[in-house]
């Protein structure tokens, strides 16, 4: 994302111009997105349905078997971290015997092939390695994965984390070979809920299947095709990212990950899409705003999907709080951070507009070029909630 050094800001009555080290500022702009996953397709026809400021798409499916990832390296498109703090786990692609995969988890040839492995042996009790898929924020979805618990002295667990807001706010289901349990948990501000689940025989060293499904506030879980966590209701998180979860010194493998979901495009994303259609020569757009689950401004829509969720810097926060304008013109590009107002004239979001520069480009005419883009967006925004719901 764009980084603007606060020390380099010179304030004038109209805008704040950034003119120190412009090349280093522009080097932080989003680059092309590298899509690495094996398969992406729409299960049914691609249909746009407009209702209440949200565009719903037909069902979509993604499948990961990690064959295109490099062995002994983490898979691209994921972020390694740890729930409740601590050192992230060690996630990498390894070759493993998958002949024990249970149908219909896999229709692939048996034998050794790449799998995702968490191999860190950190024995800290409240240590939860997370590997978060950064490509999508999901609302309603179903995720199934083959998993194998390989080792662990303190714990032998494998799980799916979902509707992840950050490392301290998410749901997860997990299987425990040592405890012989299959449970659901909720983490809110780092505090873990009581478990909901059942006793279940989970054999170490054997491939199993785990599935979680979310529809609205209803959450269900399956182990090896049996629904062991019937529908339970929780309204803490209505959307978020998904990822893999382990605990303490658990060594666990995952493969054949299938995600079926209903893509949801917020009004903010529609505004970015429509702006690019109207102004195809734009180099980039980001919209920063708070959300229902997080008050701190973050990127809620972008021309680069990998930027979604990135936190705002002081400059974007200043634009929202004071309707300021930031400006930089260097290396053939002009970048403006401008306020987006609601129907009452309140500044509710910040928009980063990146355009090609031209000889003689000034701050005044750069703002004049970007202003119609902002006005086009503002015509459709009644309140900040319209942007994200």
C-alpha positions as CSV (number, residue, x, y, z in Angstrom):
1,X,0.0,0.0,0.0
2,X,1.0,3.6,-0.3
3,X,3.3,4.8,2.5
4,X,3.6,8.5,3.2
5,X,6.2,9.8,5.6
6,X,4.6,12.2,8.1
7,X,7.8,14.1,8.5
8,X,7.7,15.0,4.8
9,X,4.3,16.6,4.8
10,X,4.0,20.3,4.0
11,X,0.6,21.7,4.8
12,X,-1.2,24.3,2.7
13,X,-4.9,25.4,2.9
14,X,-6.0,23.0,0.2
15,X,-3.8,19.9,0.4
16,X,-0.8,18.2,2.0
17,X,1.9,17.7,-0.5
18,X,4.4,14.9,-0.1
19,X,7.6,15.8,-1.8
20,X,10.5,14.1,0.0
21,X,11.8,10.7,-1.3
22,X,8.9,10.3,-3.8
23,X,10.5,7.3,-5.4
24,X,10.5,5.4,-2.1
25,X,6.9,6.4,-1.5
26,X,5.8,5.1,-4.9
27,X,7.8,1.9,-4.5
28,X,5.2,0.8,-2.0
29,X,2.3,0.9,-4.5
30,X,0.5,-2.5,-5.1
31,X,2.0,-4.6,-7.8
32,X,0.3,-7.2,-10.0
33,X,-1.4,-9.9,-8.1
34,X,0.1,-13.4,-8.4
35,X,-2.6,-16.0,-8.4
36,X,-1.1,-19.4,-7.5
37,X,-4.0,-21.6,-6.7
38,X,-4.7,-24.7,-8.7
39,X,-8.3,-24.1,-9.7
40,X,-10.9,-21.5,-9.6
41,X,-14.3,-21.7,-11.2
42,X,-17.9,-20.6,-10.8
43,X,-20.1,-23.5,-9.9
44,X,-23.0,-21.9,-11.8
45,X,-23.4,-19.0,-14.2
46,X,-21.8,-15.6,-13.3
47,X,-24.8,-13.5,-12.3
48,X,-24.9,-10.1,-10.7
49,X,-27.9,-9.3,-8.4
50,X,-28.2,-5.9,-6.9
51,X,-29.9,-5.6,-3.5
52,X,-29.3,-3.1,-0.8
53,X,-25.9,-1.9,-2.0
54,X,-24.5,-5.5,-2.2
55,X,-23.8,-7.5,-5.3
56,X,-24.2,-11.3,-4.9
57,X,-22.5,-13.7,-7.3
58,X,-23.4,-17.3,-8.1
59,X,-21.7,-19.9,-6.0
60,X,-17.9,-20.2,-6.4
61,X,-15.4,-23.0,-5.6
62,X,-11.7,-23.1,-5.0
63,X,-9.6,-26.2,-4.6
64,X,-6.1,-26.4,-3.2
65,X,-4.0,-29.6,-3.3
66,X,-0.7,-27.7,-3.2
67,X,0.8,-29.3,-6.3
68,X,1.8,-26.0,-7.7
69,X,3.6,-24.8,-4.5
70,X,7.3,-25.4,-4.0
71,X,8.4,-28.2,-1.7
72,X,10.1,-27.0,1.6
73,X,8.6,-23.5,1.2
74,X,5.4,-21.9,2.6
75,X,2.6,-21.7,0.1
76,X,2.2,-18.3,-1.5
77,X,-1.1,-16.5,-0.8
78,X,-1.0,-17.4,2.9
79,X,0.2,-15.5,6.0
80,X,1.8,-17.3,8.9
81,X,1.0,-15.9,12.4
82,X,0.0,-17.1,15.8
83,X,-3.3,-16.7,17.7
84,X,-2.9,-15.0,21.1
85,X,0.6,-13.8,20.2
86,X,3.8,-15.7,20.3
87,X,6.1,-17.0,17.6
88,X,4.4,-18.0,14.3
89,X,4.4,-21.7,13.4
90,X,6.6,-23.2,10.7
91,X,4.4,-24.0,7.7
92,X,5.8,-25.5,4.5
93,X,5.0,-27.9,1.7
94,X,6.3,-31.4,2.2
95,X,5.9,-34.7,0.3
96,X,3.8,-37.3,2.0
97,X,2.1,-40.6,1.4
98,X,-1.6,-39.7,0.6
99,X,-2.7,-43.3,-0.2
100,X,-4.8,-43.3,2.9
101,X,-7.0,-40.4,1.8
102,X,-10.6,-41.2,2.3
103,X,-13.0,-40.9,-0.7
104,X,-14.5,-38.6,-1.7
105,X,-11.8,-36.3,-0.3
106,X,-9.5,-37.0,-3.1
107,X,-9.9,-38.3,-6.7
108,X,-6.1,-37.8,-7.3
109,X,-3.7,-40.7,-7.8
110,X,-2.4,-42.2,-4.6
111,X,1.2,-42.0,-3.4
112,X,3.5,-39.3,-2.3
113,X,2.6,-35.7,-3.3
114,X,2.8,-32.2,-1.8
115,X,0.9,-31.5,1.4
116,X,0.8,-28.5,3.7
117,X,2.6,-29.2,7.0
118,X,3.0,-27.3,10.3
119,X,6.2,-28.7,11.8
120,X,7.1,-26.3,14.6
121,X,7.4,-28.1,18.0
122,X,6.9,-25.1,20.3
123,X,5.5,-26.6,23.5
124,X,4.0,-23.4,24.8
125,X,0.5,-24.3,26.1
126,X,-1.5,-21.3,24.8
127,X,0.3,-21.2,21.4
128,X,-1.9,-21.4,18.3
129,X,-0.1,-21.4,14.9
130,X,-2.3,-19.9,12.2
131,X,-1.9,-19.9,8.4
132,X,-4.4,-17.5,7.0
133,X,-5.5,-17.5,3.3
134,X,-5.3,-13.8,2.3
135,X,-7.2,-13.9,-1.0
136,X,-10.8,-13.7,0.1
137,X,-13.0,-12.5,2.9
138,X,-15.9,-15.0,3.2
139,X,-19.4,-14.7,4.6
140,X,-21.4,-17.9,3.9
141,X,-19.1,-20.8,2.9
142,X,-18.3,-24.5,3.3
143,X,-14.7,-25.6,3.7
144,X,-13.5,-29.2,3.8
145,X,-9.9,-30.4,4.2
146,X,-8.1,-33.7,4.5
147,X,-5.8,-33.7,7.6
148,X,-3.4,-36.0,9.4
149,X,-2.1,-35.5,12.9
150,X,1.5,-36.7,12.7
151,X,3.2,-35.9,16.1
152,X,3.1,-33.9,19.3
153,X,4.0,-34.6,22.9
154,X,2.0,-31.8,24.6
155,X,-0.8,-31.7,22.0
156,X,-1.9,-33.5,18.8
157,X,-4.4,-31.2,17.1
158,X,-5.4,-30.0,13.7
159,X,-8.1,-27.5,12.9
160,X,-9.7,-24.9,10.6
161,X,-9.9,-21.2,11.7
162,X,-12.6,-19.2,10.1
163,X,-14.3,-15.7,10.0
164,X,-10.9,-14.5,11.1
165,X,-10.8,-10.8,11.9
166,X,-7.2,-10.9,13.3
167,X,-5.1,-13.1,15.5
168,X,-7.3,-12.5,18.6
169,X,-10.8,-12.7,17.0
170,X,-11.9,-15.7,15.1
171,X,-13.8,-19.1,15.3
172,X,-12.2,-22.5,14.9
173,X,-13.0,-26.2,15.0
174,X,-10.3,-28.7,15.8
175,X,-9.7,-32.4,16.2
176,X,-7.6,-33.7,19.0
177,X,-5.9,-37.2,18.8
178,X,-4.7,-37.1,22.4
179,X,-8.0,-35.8,23.8
180,X,-10.2,-37.8,21.4
181,X,-12.4,-34.7,20.9
182,X,-13.9,-32.7,18.1
183,X,-14.8,-29.2,19.3
184,X,-15.8,-25.7,18.3
185,X,-14.3,-22.6,19.9
186,X,-14.6,-18.8,19.7
187,X,-11.8,-16.3,20.4
188,X,-12.9,-12.8,21.2
189,X,-10.2,-10.2,22.1
190,X,-7.9,-13.2,22.9
191,X,-10.3,-14.8,25.3
192,X,-11.3,-18.4,24.4
193,X,-14.8,-19.7,24.9
194,X,-15.8,-23.0,26.5
195,X,-15.7,-25.9,24.0
196,X,-18.8,-27.1,22.1
197,X,-18.4,-30.6,20.7
198,X,-18.2,-34.3,21.3
199,X,-15.9,-37.2,22.1
200,X,-14.5,-38.7,18.9
201,X,-11.8,-41.3,18.0
202,X,-9.2,-39.5,15.9
203,X,-6.3,-41.8,15.0
204,X,-2.8,-40.2,14.7
205,X,-1.0,-40.9,11.5
206,X,-4.2,-41.5,9.5
207,X,-5.8,-39.2,7.0
208,X,-9.2,-37.8,8.2
209,X,-11.7,-35.2,6.8
210,X,-12.9,-32.1,8.5
211,X,-15.6,-29.8,7.3
212,X,-17.0,-26.5,8.6
213,X,-20.1,-24.7,7.2
214,X,-21.3,-21.2,7.9
215,X,-24.7,-19.8,6.8
216,X,-25.5,-16.5,8.4
217,X,-25.0,-17.0,12.2
218,X,-25.4,-20.8,11.9
219,X,-22.2,-22.9,12.2
220,X,-21.9,-26.7,11.7
221,X,-19.0,-29.1,11.7
222,X,-18.3,-32.6,10.3
223,X,-15.6,-35.2,11.0
224,X,-15.1,-38.0,8.4
225,X,-18.5,-37.3,6.9
226,X,-20.5,-37.3,10.2
227,X,-22.1,-34.1,11.5
228,X,-20.7,-33.9,15.1
229,X,-21.3,-30.2,15.7
230,X,-25.0,-29.6,14.8
231,X,-26.1,-26.1,13.9
232,X,-25.1,-23.6,16.6
233,X,-25.8,-19.9,16.5
234,X,-23.3,-17.1,17.1
235,X,-23.3,-13.5,15.8
236,X,-19.9,-12.4,16.9
237,X,-18.4,-12.5,13.4
238,X,-20.4,-12.4,10.2
239,X,-17.5,-12.7,7.8
240,X,-13.7,-13.0,7.7
241,X,-10.8,-14.9,6.3
242,X,-10.2,-18.6,6.7
243,X,-7.0,-20.6,7.5
244,X,-5.4,-23.6,9.1
245,X,-4.9,-23.9,12.9
246,X,-2.8,-26.1,15.3
247,X,-1.8,-25.9,18.9
248,X,1.4,-26.1,20.8
249,X,3.8,-28.7,19.5
250,X,1.3,-30.4,17.2
251,X,2.7,-31.5,13.8
252,X,-0.2,-31.7,11.4
253,X,-0.6,-32.1,7.6
254,X,-3.4,-30.8,5.4
255,X,-4.3,-31.3,1.7
256,X,-7.2,-31.4,-0.7
257,X,-8.8,-28.2,0.6
258,X,-12.2,-27.3,-1.0
259,X,-14.0,-24.1,-0.4
260,X,-17.4,-23.4,-1.7
261,X,-18.8,-20.0,-1.1
262,X,-21.1,-17.2,-2.2
263,X,-18.9,-14.3,-3.3
264,X,-20.1,-11.0,-1.9
265,X,-19.0,-7.7,-3.3
266,X,-19.6,-4.7,-1.1
267,X,-20.7,-1.3,-2.4
268,X,-17.1,-0.1,-1.9
269,X,-15.8,-2.8,-4.3
270,X,-18.6,-1.9,-6.8
271,X,-17.5,1.8,-6.6
272,X,-13.9,0.8,-7.4
273,X,-15.0,-1.4,-10.3
274,X,-17.3,1.2,-11.7
275,X,-14.7,3.9,-11.4
276,X,-12.2,1.8,-13.4
277,X,-14.8,1.3,-16.1
278,X,-15.5,5.0,-16.3
279,X,-11.8,6.0,-16.0
280,X,-9.9,3.0,-17.6
281,X,-6.6,4.9,-17.5
282,X,-6.5,4.9,-13.7
283,X,-3.5,3.1,-12.3
284,X,-5.1,2.2,-8.9
285,X,-7.7,2.9,-6.3
286,X,-8.0,2.0,-2.6
287,X,-10.9,2.9,-0.3
288,X,-10.2,3.0,3.5
289,X,-12.9,2.9,6.1
290,X,-13.9,1.3,9.4
291,X,-16.2,-1.8,9.4
292,X,-18.8,-3.2,11.7
293,X,-16.3,-5.5,13.3
294,X,-13.4,-3.1,13.4
295,X,-13.6,0.7,13.9
296,X,-10.0,1.3,12.8
297,X,-9.8,2.2,9.1
298,X,-8.6,-0.5,6.7
299,X,-8.6,-1.1,3.0
300,X,-12.2,-2.3,2.2
301,X,-12.0,-2.1,-1.6
302,X,-9.0,-2.0,-3.9
303,X,-7.9,-2.7,-7.5
304,X,-5.5,-5.2,-5.8
305,X,-7.3,-7.9,-3.9
306,X,-4.2,-8.7,-1.8
307,X,-4.4,-5.2,-0.3
308,X,-7.8,-5.9,1.3
309,X,-7.7,-5.6,5.1
310,X,-4.4,-3.7,5.2
311,X,-4.5,-1.0,8.0
312,X,-4.7,2.7,7.2
313,X,-1.6,4.8,8.0
314,X,-1.8,8.2,9.7
315,X,-2.4,9.9,6.4
316,X,-5.6,8.0,5.6
317,X,-6.8,8.5,9.2
318,X,-6.1,12.2,8.9
319,X,-8.1,12.4,5.7
320,X,-11.1,10.8,7.3
321,X,-10.9,12.8,10.5
322,X,-10.3,16.2,8.9
323,X,-11.2,16.0,5.2
324,X,-7.5,16.7,4.4
325,X,-6.0,15.9,1.0
326,X,-2.6,14.4,0.5
327,X,-0.7,14.6,-2.8
328,X,2.5,13.2,-4.3
329,X,3.8,13.6,-7.9
330,X,6.8,11.6,-8.9
331,X,8.2,9.0,-11.3
332,X,5.4,9.5,-13.8
333,X,2.7,9.0,-11.3
334,X,0.5,11.2,-9.2
335,X,-1.2,9.9,-6.1
336,X,-3.9,11.7,-4.1
337,X,-5.6,10.6,-0.8
338,X,-8.9,12.3,-0.7
339,X,-12.0,12.2,1.6
340,X,-15.2,10.4,0.6
341,X,-18.3,12.1,2.1
342,X,-21.7,10.6,2.9
343,X,-25.1,12.2,2.2
344,X,-24.7,14.5,5.2
345,X,-21.3,15.8,4.0
346,X,-19.4,13.9,6.7
347,X,-16.0,12.4,5.8
348,X,-16.5,8.6,6.2
349,X,-13.7,7.2,4.1
350,X,-10.4,7.9,2.4
351,X,-9.8,7.2,-1.3
352,X,-6.3,6.7,-2.7
353,X,-6.3,7.6,-6.4
354,X,-3.2,6.7,-8.5
355,X,-3.0,8.3,-12.0
356,X,-0.4,8.9,-14.7
357,X,1.3,12.2,-14.4
358,X,2.2,14.5,-17.3
359,X,4.6,17.4,-17.8
360,X,3.6,20.4,-15.9
361,X,1.3,18.4,-13.6
362,X,0.4,20.5,-10.6
363,X,-1.3,19.8,-7.3
364,X,-4.3,21.9,-8.4
365,X,-5.0,20.1,-11.7
366,X,-4.2,16.7,-10.1
367,X,-7.0,17.3,-7.6
368,X,-9.3,18.5,-10.5
369,X,-8.6,15.2,-12.3
370,X,-9.4,13.1,-9.3
371,X,-12.4,15.0,-8.0
372,X,-14.9,13.6,-10.6
373,X,-14.0,10.1,-9.5
374,X,-14.7,11.0,-5.9
375,X,-18.0,12.7,-6.8
376,X,-19.1,9.6,-8.8
377,X,-18.6,7.5,-5.7
378,X,-20.2,10.0,-3.3
379,X,-23.4,10.0,-5.3
380,X,-24.1,6.4,-4.2
381,X,-23.0,6.6,-0.5
382,X,-25.6,7.5,2.1
383,X,-23.6,6.4,5.1
384,X,-20.4,4.6,6.0
385,X,-22.4,1.4,6.5
386,X,-23.4,1.4,2.9
387,X,-19.8,0.8,1.9
388,X,-19.3,-2.5,3.8
389,X,-22.7,-4.1,4.3
